[in-house]
Amino acid sequence: MTASSHVPHELHRVATPVLEIAYRRTGGRRRKTDTPVILLHGFPYDVRAYDEVARLLAGAGRQVLTPYLRGYGPTRFLAEDTPRSGQQAALAQDLVEFMDALGIRRAVVAGYDWGGRAACAAAVLWPERIHGLVTAGGYTVQDIARAMEPAAPEAEHRYWYQHYFHSERGRRGLEQNREELCKLLWRLWSPTWPEAEQAFAASAPSLHNPDFVDVAIHSYRHRYGLVAGDPRYQALEDRLAELPPVTVPTVVLVGEENGVIPAADQTGTEHFTGSCEVRTLPGVGHNVPQEAPAAFAAAILELPL
């Protein structure tokens, strides 16, 4: 156990125009001159993915904020009639509105899966707000206009769960069997991680958020152009459709044993026009921060302040 493992995680809530976002704060209170670190989890995970990363960063003197994404854990929509959208622009807007609500002008952002997409999208839409980026999986802005172009069969079979979610059978499957299904995804996506089952049990309660299924199903249908997005985010989606570059300093982390995205498909370095370093992590699967917390924290700490 490291000295940093004694740093407590404090649970807080803050209201944005759409959500009451629950988040963990780790480390000392932020001064106006500090640049906090915001850690963003993916599907179907939660903030526990960053327990050790947050402790390491706090031990190095950084303040860390780890929000539950829309549809996860204690985060809630403020209005019943708000569309339960999981589209990429909504996740990016949530991040910036979270920063606004806390009075954060700029932050280092880091994420994987949905969280990596939110971080990448925010970096291209609001580069003045993003001091630096760590993304597990590379450039993850969705090219929705080309989403119906078939991928190689080796890639397509890994996306079975996405095609499953396109049907009402898949929606019911996620609703009725959410823990069994999501535990299977954890196992398939991190095939060499021996702690996956124990770690899943700690995160599973977050999947019982009342909006989890609606947000997840919308996400996996919208990215293929099968359903409309929330109109409030359309202008942002139009900008993301241009696949704009990431100009902020970036570290890309590539898990060699990622069971859903092959290592060769995890970079997209042509979209990073600022400083960008790619680091390959042998023996690491999809849940990079929880499988390789020291490497994840090091990537953040080595970004220029």
C-alpha positions as CSV (number, residue, x, y, z in Angstrom):
1,M,0.0,0.0,0.0
2,T,1.4,3.4,-1.0
3,A,1.3,6.5,1.2
4,S,-1.1,8.0,-1.2
5,S,-3.7,5.3,-0.6
6,H,-4.6,7.1,2.6
7,V,-5.9,10.1,0.8
8,P,-9.7,10.2,1.2
9,H,-12.2,10.6,-1.7
10,E,-15.0,13.1,-0.8
11,L,-18.4,12.9,-2.5
12,H,-19.9,16.2,-3.6
13,R,-22.7,17.3,-5.9
14,V,-23.1,20.3,-8.1
15,A,-25.9,21.5,-10.4
16,T,-25.4,22.3,-14.0
17,P,-28.2,23.5,-16.4
18,V,-29.2,19.8,-17.1
19,L,-27.8,17.7,-14.3
20,E,-27.0,17.3,-10.7
21,I,-23.6,15.8,-11.1
22,A,-22.2,13.7,-8.2
23,Y,-18.4,13.7,-8.1
24,R,-15.5,12.7,-6.0
25,R,-12.9,15.2,-4.9
26,T,-9.5,13.9,-3.9
27,G,-6.7,16.0,-2.6
28,G,-6.6,19.5,-1.0
29,R,-8.9,22.4,-1.8
30,R,-8.2,24.1,-5.1
31,R,-6.7,27.5,-5.2
32,K,-7.7,29.8,-8.1
33,T,-4.2,29.4,-9.6
34,D,-4.3,25.6,-9.5
35,T,-5.1,23.5,-12.6
36,P,-7.3,20.6,-11.4
37,V,-7.4,17.2,-13.0
38,I,-10.8,15.8,-14.1
39,L,-11.0,12.1,-14.6
40,L,-13.9,10.7,-16.8
41,H,-15.0,7.0,-16.7
42,G,-16.5,5.0,-19.5
43,F,-19.3,2.5,-20.2
44,P,-20.1,0.4,-18.2
45,Y,-17.8,1.5,-15.4
46,D,-17.9,4.3,-12.8
47,V,-15.6,6.5,-10.7
48,R,-14.1,3.5,-8.9
49,A,-11.9,3.0,-12.0
50,Y,-9.9,6.0,-10.8
51,D,-9.5,5.2,-7.1
52,E,-5.8,4.6,-7.3
53,V,-5.1,7.1,-10.0
54,A,-6.7,9.8,-7.9
55,R,-4.7,8.8,-4.8
56,L,-1.5,8.9,-6.8
57,L,-2.3,12.3,-8.2
58,A,-3.4,13.7,-4.8
59,G,-0.2,12.4,-3.3
60,A,1.7,14.4,-5.9
61,G,-0.1,17.6,-4.8
62,R,-2.9,17.7,-7.5
63,Q,-6.6,18.2,-6.8
64,V,-8.6,15.6,-8.6
65,L,-12.3,15.7,-9.6
66,T,-14.0,12.5,-10.7
67,P,-17.6,12.9,-11.8
68,Y,-20.2,10.2,-12.4
69,L,-21.3,10.6,-16.0
70,R,-25.0,11.1,-16.9
71,G,-26.9,7.9,-16.2
72,Y,-24.4,6.6,-13.6
73,G,-24.3,6.4,-9.8
74,P,-25.9,9.4,-8.0
75,T,-25.9,11.8,-10.9
76,R,-29.4,12.8,-11.9
77,F,-31.3,14.8,-14.5
78,L,-32.9,17.9,-13.1
79,A,-36.1,17.6,-15.3
80,E,-38.2,14.6,-16.2
81,D,-38.7,15.9,-19.7
82,T,-35.0,16.2,-20.6
83,P,-34.1,13.7,-23.3
84,R,-31.9,10.9,-21.8
85,S,-29.2,11.4,-24.5
86,G,-25.9,9.6,-24.5
87,Q,-24.5,11.4,-27.6
88,Q,-21.0,12.6,-27.7
89,A,-21.8,16.3,-27.7
90,A,-23.9,15.9,-24.6
91,L,-21.0,14.3,-22.7
92,A,-18.6,17.0,-23.8
93,Q,-21.1,19.7,-22.8
94,D,-21.6,18.1,-19.5
95,L,-17.9,18.3,-18.8
96,V,-17.7,22.0,-19.6
97,E,-20.8,22.8,-17.7
98,F,-19.3,20.8,-14.7
99,M,-16.3,23.1,-14.9
100,D,-18.4,26.2,-15.2
101,A,-20.4,25.2,-12.1
102,L,-17.2,24.8,-10.1
103,G,-15.6,28.0,-11.4
104,I,-12.9,26.1,-13.2
105,R,-11.4,28.0,-16.1
106,R,-9.0,25.4,-17.3
107,A,-8.3,21.7,-16.4
108,V,-6.3,18.7,-17.4
109,V,-8.8,16.1,-18.5
110,A,-8.3,12.4,-18.9
111,G,-10.6,9.5,-19.8
112,Y,-11.2,6.2,-21.6
113,D,-14.3,4.9,-23.4
114,W,-17.2,7.4,-23.1
115,G,-15.0,9.5,-20.8
116,G,-12.2,9.6,-23.3
117,R,-14.7,10.7,-26.0
118,A,-16.0,13.4,-23.7
119,A,-12.5,14.6,-23.1
120,C,-11.5,14.5,-26.8
121,A,-14.7,16.3,-27.9
122,A,-14.2,19.0,-25.3
123,A,-10.6,19.5,-26.3
124,V,-11.6,20.1,-29.9
125,L,-14.6,22.2,-29.1
126,W,-13.2,24.3,-26.3
127,P,-9.3,24.1,-26.5
128,E,-9.0,27.2,-24.4
129,R,-10.6,25.3,-21.4
130,I,-8.5,22.1,-21.7
131,H,-4.9,22.5,-20.4
132,G,-3.9,19.0,-21.4
133,L,-5.4,15.6,-22.4
134,V,-4.8,12.0,-21.6
135,T,-6.9,9.7,-23.7
136,A,-6.9,5.9,-23.5
137,G,-7.8,4.8,-27.1
138,G,-6.6,7.9,-29.0
139,Y,-8.9,10.1,-31.0
140,T,-12.4,9.0,-30.2
141,V,-14.7,11.6,-31.8
142,Q,-17.3,9.7,-33.7
143,D,-17.6,9.9,-37.4
144,I,-21.3,9.4,-37.5
145,A,-21.7,10.2,-41.2
146,R,-19.6,7.1,-42.0
147,A,-20.9,5.0,-39.2
148,M,-22.7,2.6,-41.5
149,E,-19.6,1.8,-43.5
150,P,-18.6,-1.8,-42.5
151,A,-15.5,-2.4,-40.5
152,A,-13.2,-5.5,-40.9
153,P,-14.9,-8.7,-39.6
154,E,-12.3,-8.9,-36.9
155,A,-13.5,-5.6,-35.6
156,E,-17.2,-6.1,-36.2
157,H,-17.5,-9.2,-34.0
158,R,-16.1,-7.2,-31.1
159,Y,-19.1,-4.8,-31.5
160,W,-21.7,-7.4,-31.0
161,Y,-23.1,-5.6,-27.9
162,Q,-23.6,-2.4,-29.9
163,H,-25.6,-4.2,-32.6
164,Y,-27.5,-5.9,-29.8
165,F,-28.4,-2.5,-28.3
166,H,-29.9,-1.4,-31.7
167,S,-32.8,-3.7,-31.1
168,E,-35.6,-3.7,-28.5
169,R,-34.4,-7.1,-27.5
170,G,-31.1,-5.6,-26.6
171,R,-32.7,-2.8,-24.6
172,R,-34.7,-5.4,-22.6
173,G,-31.5,-7.5,-22.2
174,L,-29.6,-4.5,-20.7
175,E,-32.6,-3.6,-18.5
176,Q,-33.2,-7.1,-17.2
177,N,-29.6,-8.5,-17.1
178,R,-27.5,-5.3,-16.7
179,E,-25.1,-6.7,-14.1
180,E,-24.6,-10.1,-15.9
181,L,-24.2,-8.4,-19.3
182,C,-21.9,-5.6,-18.1
183,K,-19.8,-8.0,-16.1
184,L,-19.3,-10.1,-19.3
185,L,-18.2,-6.9,-21.1
186,W,-15.6,-6.2,-18.4
187,R,-14.3,-9.7,-18.7
188,L,-14.1,-9.7,-22.5
189,W,-12.6,-6.3,-22.8
190,S,-9.9,-6.8,-20.1
191,P,-9.1,-10.5,-20.7
192,T,-5.7,-10.5,-18.8
193,W,-6.9,-8.5,-15.7
194,P,-7.3,-10.9,-12.8
195,E,-9.0,-8.4,-10.5
196,A,-11.9,-7.7,-12.9
197,E,-14.6,-9.6,-11.1
198,Q,-13.8,-8.1,-7.7
199,A,-13.6,-4.6,-9.2
200,F,-16.9,-5.0,-11.0
201,A,-18.7,-5.8,-7.8
202,A,-17.6,-2.4,-6.4
203,S,-18.8,-0.5,-9.5
204,A,-22.0,-2.5,-10.2
205,P,-24.3,-0.3,-8.0
206,S,-23.7,2.7,-10.3
207,L,-25.4,0.8,-13.2
208,H,-28.7,0.9,-11.3
209,N,-29.1,4.6,-11.9
210,P,-32.7,5.0,-13.2
211,D,-31.4,6.6,-16.4
212,F,-28.6,4.2,-17.2
213,V,-30.4,2.1,-19.7
214,D,-32.0,5.0,-21.6
215,V,-28.7,6.9,-21.8
216,A,-26.7,3.8,-22.9
217,I,-29.2,2.7,-25.5
218,H,-29.4,6.2,-27.0
219,S,-25.6,6.5,-27.1
220,Y,-25.2,3.2,-29.1
221,R,-28.0,4.1,-31.5
222,H,-27.1,7.8,-32.0
223,R,-23.5,7.0,-33.0
224,Y,-24.8,4.9,-35.9
225,G,-27.3,7.6,-37.0
226,L,-30.3,5.4,-36.0
227,V,-31.9,8.0,-33.7
228,A,-32.0,11.8,-33.5
229,G,-30.0,13.6,-30.9
230,D,-31.1,16.2,-28.4
231,P,-31.6,19.4,-30.4
232,R,-29.8,21.4,-27.7
233,Y,-26.5,19.7,-28.8
234,Q,-27.0,19.8,-32.6
235,A,-24.7,22.8,-33.2
236,L,-21.9,21.0,-31.3
237,E,-22.6,17.7,-33.3
238,D,-22.3,19.7,-36.5
239,R,-18.8,20.9,-35.4
240,L,-17.8,17.4,-34.3
241,A,-18.9,16.0,-37.7
242,E,-15.9,17.9,-39.2
243,L,-13.6,15.7,-37.1
244,P,-11.6,18.7,-35.9
245,P,-8.1,18.3,-34.6
246,V,-6.9,18.1,-31.0
247,T,-4.4,21.0,-30.5
248,V,-3.7,20.7,-26.8
249,P,-0.8,18.7,-25.4
250,T,-1.9,15.0,-25.4
251,V,-0.7,11.6,-24.2
252,V,-2.4,8.6,-25.9
253,L,-2.4,5.4,-23.9
254,V,-2.9,2.1,-25.9
255,G,-3.8,-1.1,-24.0
256,E,-2.3,-3.9,-26.0
257,E,-4.8,-6.5,-24.6
258,N,-8.0,-4.3,-25.3
259,G,-10.7,-6.8,-26.1
260,V,-13.0,-4.4,-27.9
261,I,-10.6,-2.1,-29.8
262,P,-7.5,-3.6,-31.4
263,A,-4.3,-1.8,-30.5
264,A,-3.8,-0.7,-34.1
265,D,-7.1,1.2,-34.0
266,Q,-6.5,3.1,-30.8
267,T,-4.4,6.1,-31.9
268,G,-5.7,8.3,-34.7
269,T,-2.6,10.4,-34.4
270,E,-3.3,12.3,-37.6
271,H,-6.0,14.2,-35.6
272,F,-3.5,15.4,-33.0
273,T,-1.8,18.5,-34.3
274,G,-0.4,19.7,-30.9
275,S,2.3,17.8,-29.0
276,C,1.2,14.1,-28.8
277,E,3.0,11.1,-27.3
278,V,1.7,7.6,-27.8
279,R,2.5,5.1,-25.0
280,T,1.7,1.4,-25.5
281,L,0.9,-0.6,-22.3
282,P,1.6,-4.4,-22.7
283,G,-0.8,-6.7,-20.8
284,V,-3.4,-3.9,-20.3
285,G,-7.0,-4.1,-21.6
286,H,-9.8,-1.6,-22.0
287,N,-10.1,-0.3,-18.4
288,V,-6.7,1.4,-18.5
289,P,-6.8,3.5,-15.4
290,Q,-7.9,0.6,-13.2
291,E,-5.5,-1.9,-14.8
292,A,-2.5,0.4,-15.0
293,P,-3.0,3.2,-12.5
294,A,0.6,4.1,-12.2
295,A,1.1,4.5,-15.9
296,F,-2.2,6.5,-16.2
297,A,-1.2,8.9,-13.3
298,A,2.3,9.3,-14.7
299,A,0.9,10.4,-18.1
300,I,-1.1,13.1,-16.4
301,L,1.8,14.3,-14.2
302,E,4.1,14.5,-17.1
303,L,1.9,16.9,-19.1
304,P,3.3,20.5,-18.9
305,L,1.7,22.7,-16.2
